Amino acid sequence: MTGFIRPESRAVFWRWREVLVALVVFLWGLWLGLTSFGLIAGFGWFVAALGALGLYAGWQRARFRIGDGGAGVVQVDERQIIYFGPHDGGAVSIEGLIRVELIPAETGGHHWLLVELGQTPLSIPTDAEHSEDLFDAFSVLNGFATQKMLNALNARPAQPVVIWQKRTAYLH
């Protein structure tokens, strides 16, 4: 049964899986809201609202997923971003991050550059295995602009783009 769907089509469905599920939930809630009365209709509108929120979140996540198959594996565990690369690797603390950059590549995929104070910057390919876990890790950073990140990922910039930088507290 695995040969029934072409690998390219399966990859597209897998990338947009959250959007597809949220769309089904939204349409079901909309149908309940429009065709029912009373409590069931209210429940339907509530489900439709949840589906709409899921569509928004799923759309952002799908745009973030570049694909797998790149060099190395990313793991996010206990507020640590860990990268196991074929030649290098490392770990950074999410709380210790001071800058997140997107470094464009002439050929192949781009790289995330995660800078932690006093540590060697960690470079992670955007298409590394499980790199979609970085979406959740980045979302906890104070003031992180998700839309700026998604626009930079899809625009293919020519220069490095600083996606997020920790605010520095000055005494004077």
C-alpha positions in Angstrom: 0.0 0.0 0.0 3.0 2.4 0.4 3.5 2.4 -3.4 -0.1 3.7 -4.0 0.8 7.4 -3.4 3.8 8.8 -5.1 6.6 10.0 -2.8 6.4 13.6 -4.0 2.7 13.7 -3.3 3.1 12.1 0.1 5.8 14.7 1.0 3.4 17.5 0.0 0.6 16.0 2.1 2.9 15.5 5.0 4.2 19.1 4.9 0.6 20.5 4.9 -0.9 17.8 7.2 -1.8 20.3 10.0 -3.6 22.6 7.5 -5.6 19.7 6.0 -6.7 18.4 9.5 -7.6 22.0 10.6 -9.5 22.5 7.4 -11.6 19.4 8.0 -12.3 20.5 11.6 -13.2 24.0 10.4 -15.6 22.7 7.8 -17.2 20.2 10.2 -17.7 23.0 12.7 -19.1 25.3 10.1 -21.5 22.6 8.9 -22.7 22.0 12.5 -23.1 25.7 13.1 -25.1 26.3 9.9 -27.4 23.3 10.0 -28.1 22.9 13.7 -29.9 24.8 16.4 -29.3 25.7 20.0 -26.4 24.1 21.9 -25.2 22.0 18.9 -25.0 25.1 16.8 -23.0 26.9 19.4 -20.7 23.9 19.7 -20.3 23.9 15.9 -19.3 27.6 15.9 -16.8 26.9 18.7 -15.3 24.0 16.7 -15.2 26.2 13.6 -13.2 28.8 15.5 -10.8 26.2 16.8 -10.4 25.0 13.2 -9.7 28.5 12.0 -7.0 28.9 14.7 -5.6 25.6 13.6 -5.5 26.7 10.0 -3.5 29.8 10.9 -1.0 27.9 13.0 -0.8 25.0 10.5 -0.2 27.5 7.7 2.8 29.0 9.5 4.2 25.6 10.4 3.9 24.4 6.8 5.7 27.5 5.5 8.5 26.8 8.0 9.0 23.2 6.9 11.6 23.3 4.1 11.9 19.5 4.1 14.0 16.8 5.5 17.0 14.9 4.2 19.6 17.6 4.9 22.8 17.0 6.9 22.3 16.2 10.5 19.5 15.8 13.1 18.0 18.5 15.3 16.7 17.7 18.8 14.9 20.1 21.1 15.0 18.8 24.7 14.5 20.6 28.0 15.0 24.1 26.5 18.2 23.0 24.7 18.6 23.0 20.9 20.9 20.1 20.0 22.3 19.5 16.5 24.0 16.3 15.6 25.8 17.0 12.3 27.9 14.7 10.1 31.1 16.7 10.8 30.2 19.0 13.6 27.4 19.7 16.0 26.6 21.3 19.3 24.0 22.6 21.7 22.7 26.0 22.8 20.3 27.0 25.5 17.2 28.7 24.4 17.5 31.1 27.4 21.1 31.8 26.5 20.4 32.8 22.8 21.3 36.3 21.9 20.8 36.2 18.2 19.1 34.0 15.5 20.2 34.5 11.9 19.3 33.0 8.6 22.4 32.5 6.5 21.7 32.0 2.8 23.5 29.4 0.8 24.5 29.8 -2.9 23.6 26.2 -3.5 21.5 23.9 -1.4 19.6 24.8 1.8 20.2 27.8 4.0 21.5 27.6 7.6 20.2 28.9 10.9 23.0 30.5 12.9 22.2 30.4 16.7 24.5 32.6 18.7 24.8 32.1 22.5 27.0 34.5 24.6 30.4 33.0 25.2 29.8 30.0 23.0 30.7 29.0 19.4 27.8 29.9 17.2 25.7 26.8 16.1 25.0 26.4 12.4 22.0 24.2 11.5 20.8 23.5 8.0 17.2 24.5 7.4 16.5 21.1 5.9 18.1 19.0 8.7 16.1 16.1 10.0 13.5 17.3 12.6 14.4 21.0 11.9 10.7 21.8 12.2 11.1 21.4 16.0 13.0 24.8 15.8 9.6 26.5 15.1 8.5 25.8 18.7 11.9 26.6 20.1 12.0 30.0 18.4 8.4 30.8 19.3 9.3 31.1 23.0 11.9 33.8 22.4 10.6 37.2 23.7 9.8 39.4 20.7 10.4 36.8 18.1 8.8 37.8 14.8 7.4 34.7 13.2 6.2 36.4 10.1 9.7 38.0 9.5 11.2 34.5 9.8 8.7 32.9 7.3 9.2 35.8 4.8 13.0 35.4 5.0 12.8 31.7 4.5 10.6 32.0 1.4 12.3 35.1 -0.1 15.7 33.5 -0.5 17.7 36.5 0.7 21.2 37.3 -0.7 22.6 38.5 2.6 22.4 37.1 6.1 19.2 38.1 7.9 19.0 38.7 11.6 15.7 37.2 12.5 15.8 37.9 16.3 18.2 39.6 18.6 18.0 39.8 22.4 17.4 43.2 23.7 20.3 44.6 25.7 19.5 46.4 28.9 21.6 49.5 29.4 22.2 51.1 32.8 22.2 54.6 31.4 
